[in-house]
Every structure is written in C-alpha cells, then in structure tokens.
Amino acid sequence: MKNIYLEDLLDKTDSSIYKLVILATKRALEIAAGAPALVEADANTKPTTIALREISEGKVKFKKAK
C-alpha cells in the first residue's frame, strides 16, 4: 500500500488541517454507511484510511459553500 503523507493531503485542501479533518470525516462516514470506495482497498482497510487515500489521489475534493 502507498503511504499517505500529511503534506500531500494539505495541498488538496488549501493547507487547512480543519478542512482536511472535516472532509476526511464526512467521506469516512459515507464509506462506513455503504458508499463504494473510489480507490482500491481490501476488506480490512478502515474507512478513514480509504477516505484519506481518496483525498490524496484527488478523487474527493473540498467544495466551498455558496
């Protein structure tokens, strides 16, 4: 498995740790509720890890509220 680095994740969320935590939490809850993963993951991978990997690969992004 590929390592996930904090610097890469912060680049995806305008360098805001707050936005990163909110985005990862919301996505992990969606995955835990049954949403399909957007990256390859085995059955033992935790939803939080999947969410962080999705953010790292740019498959999940933070949207600004209008």
Residue pairs with C-beta under 8 A, 6 or more apart in sequence:
2 53
4 49
4 52
4 53
4 56
5 56
8 56
9 20
9 52
9 55
9 56
10 16
10 17
10 20
12 20
12 55
12 56
12 58
12 61
12 62
13 19
13 20
13 23
13 55
13 62
14 62
19 62
20 55
22 62
23 51
23 55
23 60
23 61
23 62
24 48
24 51
24 52
24 55
25 51
27 51
27 54
27 55
27 60
28 46
28 47
28 48
28 50
28 51
29 47
31 37
31 47
31 50
31 51
32 47
37 50
37 54
38 54
38 57
38 59
38 60
39 50
39 53
39 54
39 57
39 59
41 49
41 50
41 53
51 60
54 60
55 61
